[in-house]
Amino acid sequence: NAYPMFHPQYNSVEKRLESFQYWPEQYKPNKDQLAEAGFFYSGVFTKVVCFCCGVAILDWKRKADSWQQHALVSPTCQFILHEQGQEYIRVMSKIKVSVVKSL
């Protein structure tokens, strides 16, 4: 990977999955989805952290999409940019703006 990482020890999806050993199975999204989206489990409640940008998310809604939430809270994350592309981030930022405007 050619981008800087906050937690390089979790740069592989396998290592991130290993961190979810004690992830409460009743929580959504599931650990596979979270690991694919760049997150590892912090071991505290439902707090997950991105290995690349370092953003942490604690409260997950029942039907939350891990990629979408990641892009919404950290639109400059190089991992999302690399995996999903600039267009995905642009679309997610428009969703965020429309949600904020509707409040």
C-alpha positions, -999 to 999 in steps of 0.1 A, spaced: 0 0 0 13 34 -10 -7 54 16 1 62 52 -16 40 79 -25 47 115 -25 10 124 -4 -8 98 -5 -41 118 -42 -44 106 -35 -37 69 -47 -72 59 -84 -82 61 -73 -114 79 -56 -95 107 -87 -73 110 -110 -103 112 -88 -118 140 -95 -87 161 -132 -95 161 -128 -127 182 -149 -112 210 -172 -90 188 -208 -96 200 -225 -115 172 -258 -98 178 -244 -65 165 -247 -54 130 -230 -49 107 -212 -83 110 -175 -86 115 -169 -97 79 -184 -65 66 -166 -43 91 -132 -59 83 -137 -56 46 -144 -19 51 -111 -14 68 -121 -17 105 -107 -37 133 -123 -43 167 -110 -22 196 -124 -46 222 -145 -19 237 -183 -22 233 -190 -18 196 -160 5 189 -142 -2 156 -112 17 142 -100 21 106 -65 8 102 -57 34 76 -73 68 87 -77 59 124 -113 70 126 -133 53 153 -170 45 152 -188 34 183 -226 33 178 -238 13 149 -274 14 137 -291 -19 131 -290 -17 92 -258 4 89 -236 -2 59 -200 -3 70 -185 12 38 -211 40 38 -206 49 74 -168 49 69 -171 72 39 -195 95 57 -173 100 88 -139 99 70 -143 110 33 -105 115 30 -96 80 40 -71 67 15 -83 31 20 -118 40 9 -105 60 -20 -83 31 -31 -111 4 -26 -142 23 -36 -130 52 -57 -135 90 -58 -170 87 -73 -182 66 -43 -169 92 -19 -186 120 -39 -220 102 -38 -217 95 -1 -209 131 6 -241 141 -13 -261 117 8 -247 132 39 -255 168 28 -291 157 19 -296 141 53 -283 172 71 -305 195 50 -336 173 58 -331 176 96 
